[in-house]
Structures are given as structure tokens and as C-alpha cells.
Amino acid sequence: MLEKNKGLSYTIEDEAEWSIVHLVGDLNMFSAPDLRAALVKKFEAGTKNFIFDLTDLSFVDSSGIGILVSFVSLTKRTEGAKVILCGLNPQIRNIFEVTRLMSVFVVVDTLDDAKAAMA
């Protein structure tokens, strides 16, 4: 499913054991609420494992980070649920490092690495 909203487009691709969320553009205070609603809906429908591919994400603000943090907190309350981030560009990686969020998330370099870590 491809959704476009306020500078962000995303697809959620279902695989056997997880969903891959591809984010493109800007994850900000305008686009974050719609993404969160889609993620929660997917989670409540039974998907417990998520890979966020941030390769094409060009910008994230505090609202976008807040959505990711709240979503990972939601999944941590469910046994066996897992969230992995991959493809962080240097700017976004720096934001996660400065805010000390690298310890909150499982972060790997590539989508293939994320799939291997999910298995």
C-alpha cells in the first residue's frame, strides 16, 4: 500500500514473518500522525515484526522520532515483537546518536542485514 502525505510517502510491504515499511521524504509533525495510525492499525491486525527502511528518508524531526519511539514502545509490550531500522543516512544517524536513541532501536546498515537480524 502506497500512502502519500505532506512530504512523506510510504509503503508497507508484507512478507511472511514481518512487514517492511519503506519511508520516502520527510517524516515530520505533519506526516507523522498518519504514519503512526497506519502502523498501529497494522500492529493491531496482527503484524508483530517491522523493518523500517529509511534509505530514502531525507528528513526527520522530533515529531517523527516521537512516532518511531512510541511505536517501538508499543511493540515491546508484546512478546516476540521486533522493530528494526535500516538505511539511516549520515544526517539521520547523527540525530539518533545525539539523542541517544541508538540504544532504543535495533539499527543495522542495510535491508538485507535487517532481514537477517529478523530471522
HELIX and SHEET records of a PDB file:
HELIX    1   1 ALA A   32  GLU A   44  1                                  13    
HELIX    2   2 SER A   62  LYS A   76  1                                  15    
HELIX    3   3 PRO A   90  VAL A   98  1                                   9    
HELIX    4   4 LEU A  111  MET A  118  1                                   8    
SHEET    1   A 6 LEU A   2  ASN A   5  0                                        
SHEET    2   A 6 LEU A   8  ASP A  14 -1                                        
SHEET    3   A 6 SER A  19  LEU A  27 -1                                        
SHEET    4   A 6 ASN A  49  VAL A  60  1                                        
SHEET    5   A 6 LYS A  82  CYS A  86  1                                        
SHEET    6   A 6 VAL A 106  VAL A 108  1                                        
END                                                                             
